[in-house]
């Protein structure tokens, strides 16, 4: 009476507490009176698990033979509650683990959430395990696997797709797959197997995918020779996955036939899930039928959740990029924050490809290098070729064809090992020295459009290649390939015929031979090449005594200390400030530098720095044999219409490639790239150069070299190659002699 509670209510509460404890008292869910007994319900669930294609009528007949009478509606209700039937056909999840909320699931979930928030993780997990099928939620991922039953673990792993590293994701799936096999839970095997196939496609393992498809197809036909209608969704998902595997193995005809079959199946159905529309779009994208892929992507948009909608937009951005509509691709992808495999560096990849089209090869190289260094494990194998090809294409656009070919050639062993046959075929066409005739082009019909496009350009059929690229929506590939076959463009330009290429691309050195490209090597003594020909340019480090006439006279009068000394059989000699300026010019991120920035760095206290700069430019032009219109001052900025590449850029590229291989789990290839990177250093840079920019740049470069050498040595120890790590550190210690960390690590490796 104190709490104004009726006696009957209090009695019922006490009884519930004595029977099933606090959880039953807190739960407001009451099992319906007409629901099947728990033992019978468990039996009917087990029947579906052991025979995934079993229909309700077949189940009813099987139960009747054992003397159990239950209606079709009753069986259907049990399967629906447990997530085997009753899916929303218009929005069935691609992983088949997301079921609609039932009243029982909702009530028990709220109780489990309440207990979890109060620290009762075990009791919360116990409540969750009692739910027949659980809708997607934020609580389940927070519960340890050890506390969850098999069904909850399957639902949990479905929520983690695209969220955790693919390697650990596959390991967890294999453990679940073996557990389901041990218990003969064939329906669960089917679901886990489909998730595993999707993860394998991200890992670039088409052979393993195909083997898994064959294994799961046997489970689909467990009830006879025909596929069960109730398993249409898993069957379609398996069929699309098989198409992915065949496309990866370059068995294009089989993949195309599968895509056509899936298209017919979806067109004939009244209710089609947008997840399957998107999956089919991905298959068509894999087959490089981007028009059809775009059609299915657009059909799925508007019917997915926010997160899934973002994923589809990222796929659309890929279509626009490949079509050459880079601006549209960036607009489709901008402001989208997506935590999914392969999405984190997509914006940079698009910008990198666009930079080449805009005639900015240095920016393309810089962005592609940045992407390589930051690739996620899931995207490493699939994205590496694109970055490599962008870098190689950029060098080719600068007339450095031999260097571009070396970059692609170094990738071939990695492609062969990982069965990336499409990419390997494209590189083989580009690197091949033989010309390709019409027979080769007809043979290319069995491959993908990108391969045929490369064959057309190799054969000199540019007009036909352009028309084919526009028809197939692969203009971006034309933009990347064309640098390897410049003769077809220069021939058209000489004849005054249109090329349909952007004007910025046509102004690149590969098409305009008169534009100089300088290779400046400053990681050691200065070495300069002009259009791959050695220039006799040397850096002089000792000053000549000069009688100063005023505060800046030694510079204003073109002092011998900083001028081009003389032209002799030994070549042109540059002073430290001239050398520092040349390196500053070569490493600039854009093709113009603000004059104030130059003045503040090189002549911070001079009354007339413009005169000093004018004399310095004369010396630089003379040393580089560079006409004045390629290096000039305009509107308070210094412009240069020539191109520079540096050995420091080469070092960063090898380093990024090493990190990408390491991320992909390919230490052998990563080790080679690390060694290439370290071999670029001949000595410490910027010796006897004391301007602020040189000092900062020296510290940046040597600090980076120090940290990367230590990382490499530690990785060598991990992979059992201590001698190589020690030898590398000893060489680097001569360039960075002041590094205590390197000395300590060398001592540790020697003594241990």
ABEGO torsion letter per residue (X at the ends): XAAGBBAAAAAAAAAAAAAAEAAAAABABBBBAABBBAAAAAAAAAAAAABAABBAAAAAAAAAAAGBBBBAAAAAAAAAAAGABGBBAAABBAAGABBBBBAAAAAAAAAAAAAAAAGBAAAAAAAAAABABBBBBAAAAABBAAABBAAAAAAAAAAABGABBAAAAAAAAAAAAAAAAAAGBAAAAAAAAAAAAAAAAAAGBAAAAAAAAAAAAAAAAAAEABBBAAAAAAAAAAAAAAAAAAAAAGBAAAAAAAAAAAAAAAAABABBBAAAAAAAAAAAAAAGBAAAAAAAAAAABGABBAAAAAAAAAAAAAAAAAAGBAAAAAAAABGBBBBBBGAAAAAAAAAAAAAAAAGBAAAAAAAAAAAAAABBAAAAAAAAAAAAAAAAAAAAAAGBAAAAAAAAAAAAAAAAAAGBAAAAAAAAAAABABBBBAAAAAAAAABBAAAAAAAAAAAGBAAAAAAAAAAAGAAAAAAAAAAABAAAAAAAAAAGBBAGBBAAAAABAAABAABBBBBBBABEBBBBBBGGBBBBBBBBABBBBBBBABAAAAAAAGBAAABBABBBAAEBBBBAAAAAAAAAAAABABABBBAAAAAAAABAABABAAAAAAAAAAAAAAAAGBBAAABBBBGGBBBBABBBBBAAAAAAAAAAAAAAAAAAGBAAAAAAAAAAAAAABABBBGBGBABAAAAAAAAAAAAAAAAAAAAAAAAAAAAGBAAAAAAAAAAAAAABAABAAAAAAAAAAAAX
